[in-house]
């Protein structure tokens, strides 16, 4: 896989050594067991796959290179490039300005832009109307487009099945930038609808089967379907694609469920399923799959708590938290600064969007075992900083240098 040039401040000698050793020992990526960092009085079980993915490193490389090569130009990002506050802060400190917030609210009017300005498209991509607005100003968005290739893969797959007469159902968070972008690109080719979760998939199935009143369909999905979307016409033949950071298992369960609905409605045999339902399993992001599979394997190991490191707005990070918290106490933190002491941690509830302080989060007796992973937009340097700070909370723990040497 391509190696990207990203700022060294995001790299970690320890994490780089661990990942390098694991890659060399497992070239086929079939071993999802965690890496164990033994500090003597406590252990850290580090997920096999975590941290920056291909799309994030690609976006960071383009963004910082753009800043470096254009010192005399105004440089803008449509919105946060990725959902990590530290990376976004680094860019703003270098003079990059955001045109919109993550909810699509305008911070700087498009009318104030000129053809001489640089506008970077974030890793989530953007909608076709916004692309056209920028192009009409004369801005060359293609040159500074950091859209993740795997997001574009979803768009391309949607276009391919649209050409065969399928409509599209997008599994994603309706307010997320990536889902908005995928919806926009998909609806330019075929009728498209967005659903959020399995509960909505079940509801959609009831509409398809005629169990629920058709009028309720248009009310419930208002604002989440393309213009003139017709329940009976446009859900007679469709495929499911996803926001790449959703739980891959959730997307597959939703697709399998809706396929069963189509089989039931049209009494389809195995050879006939494709006439009504498209196979789109190839749109699931490899990094999302790897990170989530690694966490599932991580959870096979007995531990006292889990720590997930990532930005508060990071969808993929929140899903890693979701997996962990079913099994043991889990703390969603942004950096080592949220580890307030050996007694208190500042966590984040991804459901309520509220911060909280948890007291006595570290066991006081016995050998403590901590599971750690991080989201796809979290720098490895932050993961190392978290590990190092945890090591200061345990008397008699092996020093970091000794633990690092085991991986060199």
N, C-alpha and C positions, 0 to 999 in steps of 0.2 A: 504494500500500500504506500501511496505517496507520503513522503516526509515533508512536513510544513515548517516554515520559518516563523516562529512566534517568539515574543519577548521572553527572555530568560527568567524574568521575574515570575512567570507562570510555571516554570519547570521546577522539579524537585529531584535532587540527586538520589535520594532514597527511593522514591516512587519509580523513577526512571529505571533504576537498577532492578527493582522487583519486577516491573513489567517486562524488561528485557530478558531476565532469567526465565520468566514464565513463558514468554513467546518462544525462546530457543528450545525449551523443554517440551513444548506443546504446540508445534507448528500447525496442527490441524484444528486447534482450538476446541478440543473435545474434553479437556479437563477443566471442570468448573469448580473444583475445590478451592477454598480460600488460601491466601498466603498468611502464615502465622508469624507474628512478630512477638517473640518471647522476651519480656522484660523481667522475668524471674517471678516477681510478686504479682504480676498481672500479665495477661496476654491480649493481643489484638488480632482478631481474625479479619483480614482485609479481603474484600470481594475480589474474585478473579478478574472481573472487568468493571471498570468505573472511570469516571472523569471524562475529559475532553474526547469527543468523538470526531470523526472525519469532517463532518459539516461545520462544527464549531471551530476546529483548527483552520479550516479553509477560510471561514469568515474573518477570524482574527488576523490571519496572514494578509488578506486583501485589505482590511481596514487599516492596519498599522503601516503597510506599504504605501497605501494611498496618502496617509498623513505625511509620511516621510518624503514622498516624491512631489508633494504639492504644498510647499510652505507658504506660498503667496496667494492661495485660493481659499475661498470660503468652502468649508466641507460640512455636509449635513448627513445625518442618518434619518431615515424615515421615522424610526422609533428605536427602542433598545435593540441593539444588534443581536444579543442573546440575553437570556434571563439570568445574568449574573451581575450584581451591582458593582463589583470590584472592576471587572473588565469595562463596563460602561462608564464608570467614573474615570478610569484611565484615559478613555477616549475623550471625554469632555474636558479633562485637564489638558489635553493636547489641542483643544480648540474646536473639537467636533460638536455640533449642535444638533439636538433632536427636533424634528419637525412635528412629531406627534407623540403622545404618550401611548402606553400599551393598550389603552382602551379606544384608541383612534381619535382622541380629542386633539384638535389642532393647537400646537404651541407656537408655531411660526407659520404665517400664511404662505401658501404656495405662490400667491401673487407677488411676494417679495423676492422670489428667486429670479435669477437670470441664467442665460445659457452658459455663462462663464462659471457658474457654481457647480460643485460636485455633490451629488446626492447618492449615498450608498443604500442599496436595498438590504434589509436585515436578513439573517439566516432563515427566518420564517417565510420569506417571500412577501409579496404584496398583491393587491387586487389589480385587475386589468384597468379599471377606471383611473386608479392612481398612476399606474404606469403610463397611460395615455396622457394624463395631465402633465406629467413631468416631461414626456417627449414633446408635447406641444410647446413647452417653454424652450425647447432646444437642448435639454439636459441629456447627456449620454448615459443612460442608466445601465446599458449592457456592460460597459467597461468597469463599473463599480458595483456589480451585482453579487452579493454574498449569499444568495439563496442556496440552502443546502441541496446538494445533488439528489439526496434521497427524497426530499420534498418534491423536487421536480420530477422524480421518477413516479411519484403518486399522480401528479398532474398528467404525465405522459400516458400512464396506464388508463386513467379515466378517459382521456381523449381516444385511446385505442378502442376501448369497449363502447364508447359513445358512437364511434363510426360503424359499429355492428348493431346499433339500434337500442343499446341498453341505456337506461337512466342511471343516475348515481345516488347512492346514499352514503353520506360522509359521517363516519363515527369520529366525533371530536367535540371539544368544548366550544360552544357557539361564539363566545366572546374572544377566543384566542386568535392572535394574529395569523397563525398558520392555518387554522380552520377557515377563517375569513378568506385567505388567499386561495386555498384549495377550492372552496365553494365558488369563488369568482371564476377561476380558471375552468372548473368543471361545467358550470352553468353556461359558459360561452359555447359549449359543444352539445349539451344535452340537459334535460330537466334534472335538477339536483335538489336534494333535501339533506339537512343536517340533523342528526340525533346524538344525544349526549351519553346515553348509557343503556344498559340492558332493560331497565324499567321502561324506557321510551321505545326500545325495540319491541318489547311485548305489546305495548300500546299500539305501535305501528302495525304489528301483526294482526291485532284485533280489527283495525281499520281495513286492512287488506282483505280479511275474511268476512267483512261486513257485520262483525259482532257489535262494533261501536258505530254510532251515528256519524255519517260522512261530514255533516256540518261541523262537528266537534274537531275533526281533523284539521280543517282550515283555520280554526280558531287557535288550536294548540300549537301548530307549527307555523303560525303567522310570523313572518320575518326570518324564517329559516328554510324557505324553499324558493325556488326560482319563480319568476313571474309566470302567471297562468299555469302553474303546476296543477295537474289533474290527478286526483287519487287513483281513479280506475285506469286511466290511460297510461300514466307515467310510472305506476308501480306494478305494471303487468310484466315488466322485463327490466331487471336492474342488477347492479353489482354494488358491493360495499368496499369503500376505500377508507383510509383513516388519517387522522392527525398522527404524525409519526411518533409522537411522544406519549401516546395513550398506552395503557397496558395491552400488550400484544394479545394476551390470552382473552381479554375482554372483547377486542375487535373480532377475534376468531369465533368466540362464543356467539356474538351478535350476528356475525355472518352465517354461522351454522344454524342459528335459530330462524333467521329470516329465510334461509334456504328451505328449512322444514315447512315453513308457512307456505312457500310457493309450491312445494311438493303436495301439500295437503289441498291447497286451493285448486290446483290444476291436475291433481291425480297423476303426477309425473313418475315415470319409471327412471332408473338410473341413467339410461341413455338419453333421456329427454330433459334432464335438469338444466343443461346448458342452454336450452331454448328459452328459459325464463330467468336463469340466475347465473351470473358470470363468476368465474373463479378468479379472485384477486388476491390470493395469499402472498403473491410476490411483491406486494406493496408494503409489507411490514418491514420497518427499518432494522438493519442488522445490529446497530448499536443498542437500540431499545431492547431488542430480543436478548442480546448478550448480557447487558447490564441486569435485566430482570431475571434471566436464568441464573446468573451468578448470585443474585440475592436469594433466590429460592434455595440454591445449594448452600449458601451461607447459613440459612435458617435451619439446616439439618444439624448444625453444631450447637451444642448446649452453651448458652451464654447468659449473662446477667442483664445486658442491655444492648441496644443498637443505637448507633449515631449515623444519621444521614446528613451529608453536607451538601448544600446547594442554595441557590437564590430563592427567596420567598416566592417569586413569581414562576419558578421553574416547574413546568408541568411534569417533566420526566422525573424530577427529584421527588415530587409529591407522590408519584406512583410507587417509587421505591419505599417511601415512608409507609404508604398504604400496605405494602406487602409485609414489611417488618412488624408493624404494630399489631398485626393479627396474632403474632407469636410471642412478643415480649415488649417490655417498656422501650419506647423508641423516641429519640430526640432529634428533631429537624433543626439544624443550626446552619448559619451562613459561614461562620469562620471560628477560629480559636477564641475570638473575643466573646463569643456567646458562652464559653466555658468560664463562668464567673469565678468559680473556686472549686475545691474538691467537694463542696457541699451543694452549690447552686449552679444550675444551668438555665440559660434563656432559650427556651424552645419556641417552636411556631406550630400552631394548629392549622394544618392545610385545609381543613374543612371550614372552620369558622373565620380563618384569616386573622387570627389573634395571636400575639406573643404572650408568653406566660413564663413565670419563674418556677422551676421545680426544685424543691429542697431535697437533700439527702438522696441524690440520684445515683451516687456511687456506693456500692456495698462497702461496709466497714470491716467485714471479717472474711476470711478465706481468700482464695486466689480468684481475682476478678477476671472475667472474660468479656471482652467488648467486641461487638461486630461493627465494622465500619465500611461504608460505601459512600459514593458521591455522585451527583448528577452529571449529565453530559456537558454542562457549561461551567463546571467547577474546576479551577486550576489545581494541578497536582501540588503546587506549593502550599496551598491552603490545607490540603489533606495532611501533608507532612507537619505543618504548623499545629494542627489539631492533635496529631499523635504526640508531638513533642510536649505540648502543654499538658496533655493527660499524664505523661510520664513524670511530670513534676509533682503530681498529686499523690504519688505513692512512695512512701519511705522505703529505701532499700532497693528501688528499681534499678535495673541495669541502665547505664548511661546510653543516650541515643547513639553515640559513636560506636559503641560495642554492638548494638542492634544493627546499625547500618552495615558494619563490617561483615556481618553474616550474609549479606546480599551482594557484596562487591565481588 
